Amino acid sequence: MSLDDLSRPPLAVGLAGSPGPGPSRSHVLLDRALERLDRAGFVTRRIELARLPADALLGRARDAAVDAAIAQVSQAHVVLAATRLARAVDEAIALAQFPAVSDPITPHVSEVTR
C-alpha cells in the first residue's frame, strides 16, 4: 500500500449477476447497498456480468472489459456479489469469477430472496 492509496477514498465494487433484462430484486438490493456505501464515502462501481463475454469470464479467452473488471475487483476494499441463487450450480457459477483475483478472497454468499 502506498501513500496515494491512503489519500484516496475506498472503492466498493458491486457485481450484478442476474442474467435477465431489466431490474431484478438482486440488482435493486445491490444498488441500495452501493448507494449506502457511496453516502459513507466510498467510490462505487457496478459491473454487469451479463454484459461481459462468457468465454473471458470463464478464463477461456482474453477481453479488455473483463480485464478491467478484474482490476477493479482487485483494487476494491469491498466487493458485493448480487445474483439469484436458485441451485448449487448457480452458486458455483457466481463464485467462479473470484479465482481470477490475485489476492485470496473468501466470499460470503447468502440468498436474500427468491
C-alpha positions as CSV (number, residue, x, y, z in Angstrom):
1,M,0.0,0.0,0.0
2,S,1.3,3.4,-0.9
3,L,0.6,6.9,0.5
4,D,-1.5,7.5,-2.6
5,D,-3.8,4.6,-1.6
6,L,-4.3,6.2,1.8
7,S,-5.3,9.5,0.3
8,R,-8.0,8.1,-2.0
9,P,-11.5,7.2,-0.8
10,P,-12.1,3.4,-0.5
11,L,-13.5,1.6,-3.5
12,A,-16.6,-0.7,-3.4
13,V,-17.4,-2.8,-6.4
14,G,-20.8,-4.4,-7.0
15,L,-21.1,-7.4,-9.3
16,A,-24.6,-7.7,-10.8
17,G,-25.0,-11.3,-11.9
18,S,-28.7,-11.6,-12.8
19,P,-28.9,-12.6,-16.5
20,G,-32.4,-11.3,-17.3
21,P,-33.2,-7.9,-18.7
22,G,-34.5,-5.2,-16.5
23,P,-34.0,-4.7,-12.8
24,S,-34.1,-7.8,-10.7
25,R,-34.6,-8.0,-6.9
26,S,-30.9,-8.7,-6.5
27,H,-30.0,-5.7,-8.7
28,V,-32.2,-3.5,-6.5
29,L,-30.5,-4.8,-3.4
30,L,-27.1,-4.2,-4.9
31,D,-28.0,-0.7,-5.9
32,R,-29.2,0.1,-2.4
33,A,-26.1,-1.3,-0.8
34,L,-23.9,0.7,-3.3
35,E,-25.9,3.9,-2.5
36,R,-25.3,3.4,1.2
37,L,-21.6,2.9,0.6
38,D,-21.5,6.0,-1.6
39,R,-23.1,8.0,1.2
40,A,-20.5,6.6,3.6
41,G,-17.6,8.0,1.4
42,F,-16.8,5.0,-0.8
43,V,-16.2,5.4,-4.6
44,T,-18.6,2.8,-6.0
45,R,-18.6,0.9,-9.3
46,R,-21.2,-1.6,-10.6
47,I,-20.2,-4.3,-13.0
48,E,-22.9,-6.1,-15.1
49,L,-21.6,-9.6,-15.5
50,A,-24.2,-10.5,-18.1
51,R,-22.8,-7.9,-20.5
52,L,-19.3,-9.4,-20.3
53,P,-18.2,-12.2,-22.7
54,A,-18.7,-15.6,-21.2
55,D,-15.5,-17.1,-22.6
56,A,-13.5,-14.3,-21.0
57,L,-15.3,-14.7,-17.6
58,L,-14.5,-18.4,-17.6
59,G,-10.9,-17.8,-18.5
60,R,-11.0,-19.3,-22.0
61,A,-10.3,-16.0,-23.8
62,R,-9.0,-12.5,-23.0
63,D,-11.2,-9.4,-23.1
64,A,-10.3,-5.8,-22.2
65,A,-13.6,-5.3,-20.4
66,V,-13.1,-8.4,-18.3
67,D,-9.5,-7.4,-17.5
68,A,-10.8,-4.0,-16.4
69,A,-13.4,-5.6,-14.2
70,I,-10.9,-7.9,-12.6
71,A,-8.6,-5.0,-12.0
72,Q,-11.4,-3.0,-10.2
73,V,-12.3,-6.0,-8.1
74,S,-8.6,-6.5,-7.2
75,Q,-8.4,-2.9,-6.0
76,A,-11.7,-2.8,-4.1
77,H,-12.0,-2.6,-0.4
78,V,-15.5,-4.1,-0.6
79,V,-16.9,-6.5,-3.2
80,L,-20.6,-7.2,-3.3
81,A,-21.9,-10.0,-5.5
82,A,-25.6,-10.0,-6.2
83,T,-27.2,-12.8,-8.1
84,R,-30.1,-15.1,-8.0
85,L,-29.0,-18.4,-6.5
86,A,-31.7,-20.9,-7.3
87,R,-29.4,-24.0,-7.2
88,A,-26.0,-25.0,-6.1
89,V,-24.8,-24.9,-9.7
90,D,-25.7,-21.2,-9.9
91,E,-23.7,-20.6,-6.8
92,A,-20.7,-22.3,-8.3
93,I,-21.0,-20.2,-11.4
94,A,-21.3,-17.0,-9.3
95,L,-18.2,-17.8,-7.4
96,A,-16.2,-18.8,-10.5
97,Q,-15.1,-15.2,-11.1
98,F,-13.2,-14.9,-7.8
99,P,-10.2,-17.1,-8.6
100,A,-9.1,-14.6,-11.2
101,V,-8.4,-12.0,-8.4
102,S,-4.8,-12.0,-7.3
103,D,-5.5,-11.8,-3.5
104,P,-7.3,-14.7,-1.9
105,I,-10.9,-14.0,-1.1
106,T,-13.5,-16.0,0.8
107,P,-16.8,-14.5,-0.5
108,H,-19.8,-14.8,1.8
109,V,-22.8,-15.9,-0.2
110,S,-26.3,-15.6,1.2
111,E,-29.5,-15.8,-0.6
112,V,-31.7,-12.9,0.4
113,T,-34.8,-13.6,-1.6
114,R,-36.1,-16.0,-4.2
